[in-house]
Amino acid sequence: MPSPPAPRTREKAALAVLLVPPLAWLVIAYLGSLAVLMVSAFWTTNSFTGAVVHKFTTDNLVRVVTDDVFRAVTVRTVGVALAVTVLCAVLAVPLALFMAKVASPAMRVALVVAVTTPLWASYLVKAYAWRMLLSPEGGPLAWATGWSPGYGLVATVITLTYLWLPYMVIPVFAAFQRVPDALLDASSDLGASDVTTLRLVAAPMVFPGIAAGSIFTFSLSLGDYIAVTIVGGKTQLLGNVIYGQLVTANNQPMAAALSLIPFLAIILYLVAMRRTGALENV
């Protein structure tokens, strides 16, 4: 009579059953769609009907690399993503420091709720709220101060910074919470100023949190096309161009070729963050 399977074997089998659905979704839906995207960048379209022709060509990639407009849009998009990331970090670090090390427990809870509550609001509501706020004609900012950036690149950066700031605050806040108070007290007892303590003691321990948050803010800004449509005026970013090629121009292969730019940019950014060693301790 065969002996029953060992408990460890049953545990492995149960774990395999649990992992099959998410792994299948990852491989088929996520990696599969990326594979189709990459392959379709080498297709072309029928000039008369606009139908996609499954014929291998590198014309789309050549145009993406050589077209001055596409290059300018790429540089502008990466610049906006970096600007949003830097602004989010500048705003998040002091706020997260106060939340983790200065605020009372009740105030800390209130601040965490205040930071995360906007995430529950509709993206479009928030974007249109900033459109109203930044309006150069009768907007609250122009009415109160007599000045408004209007709609354009500056308005896009401001709006994206607001939209993605919670994604930077939360990991930085968690990183500050992991810094032992005793370590900060010891630095102060040894004569270090507050600035020196933050720079030499806290900063190396908090940097992984900033790096983790920057991945969210950079990637989300790089692929956004709704905010710039609402507050960007005539500003064009990669998301808008890709959307235009896909919907307006009905050129799916060119849209796929342009989509490879943010895809590669995010990979390079992740590699750069990994080379700093910051992600090893996240």
Summary of the structure (lengths in Angstrom):
residues: 282
radius of gyration: 24.0
end to end distance: 50.5
largest distance: 88.9
contacts: 839
relative contact order: 0.13
helix: 78%
strand: 1%
